[in-house]
């Protein structure tokens, strides 16, 4: 799961729903800012590359 929230909003939703077995990445750890980083093809590609190297 890719979370754009620096306080783990999406992770909390999955945890509260009972999901346990998932991979998690917080993109704010890589310099992307919620509400400030525009979603462009370049940004999506950059996030994909970071996640791909982790998982």
Secondary structure, DSSP 8 states (H G I E B T S, - for coil): -EE--TT-HHHHHHHHTT--S---EEGGGGT--TTTS---HHHHHHHHHHHHHH-
